[in-house]
Amino acid sequence: MRYWAVVEEVIVDCPSCGEPFALDVDTTGGDEQSYFEDCPVCCRPMEVFVRSRPGEILSISVSAD
């Protein structure tokens, strides 16, 4: 059986500089995901926590590392 990634775009605000930016989330990566991403504006790292199901983001939070 073959599964395809389902990527959803969501706008979040950087917890360090406050600037909004688009974040692509693979909703087929599991019910809960936690990973680190650098802000494309200020380049500071943040932790991203996502709860999702394929094709739908249930909740997302970002916090300063």
C-alpha positions in Angstrom: 0.0 0.0 0.0 1.3 3.4 -0.9 0.7 6.6 1.1 1.2 10.1 -0.2 2.1 13.0 2.0 -0.7 15.5 2.5 0.9 18.9 3.2 -1.2 21.7 4.6 -0.1 25.4 4.8 -0.8 27.3 8.0 0.2 30.8 9.0 1.9 31.1 12.4 3.6 34.0 14.3 7.2 33.6 15.3 7.4 33.5 19.1 10.7 35.5 19.0 10.1 38.4 16.5 6.3 38.1 16.1 6.3 38.1 12.3 3.8 35.9 10.6 5.0 33.3 8.1 3.7 30.2 6.2 4.6 26.8 7.6 4.0 23.6 5.6 2.8 20.7 7.7 2.8 17.1 6.6 -0.4 15.9 8.1 0.4 12.3 7.4 3.5 12.4 9.7 1.5 11.0 12.6 -1.1 12.1 15.1 1.4 14.3 17.0 4.6 15.8 15.7 7.2 17.9 17.4 10.1 19.4 15.5 12.4 22.4 15.3 12.2 25.0 12.6 14.1 28.3 12.1 12.0 31.5 11.6 12.5 32.7 8.0 12.5 36.3 9.2 14.7 36.4 12.3 16.4 33.0 11.9 15.8 32.0 15.5 14.8 28.4 16.2 11.4 27.5 17.5 9.7 24.3 18.4 6.6 23.4 16.4 4.0 21.0 17.9 1.3 19.7 15.7 -1.8 17.5 16.2 -3.3 16.4 12.9 -4.9 13.7 10.9 -4.4 13.2 7.1 -5.5 16.4 5.4 -6.4 18.3 8.6 -4.5 20.2 11.2 -6.3 19.9 14.6 -3.9 22.2 16.5 -0.5 23.8 16.1 1.7 25.7 18.6 5.1 27.3 18.3 7.4 28.2 21.1 10.8 29.8 21.4 13.6 27.2 21.8 
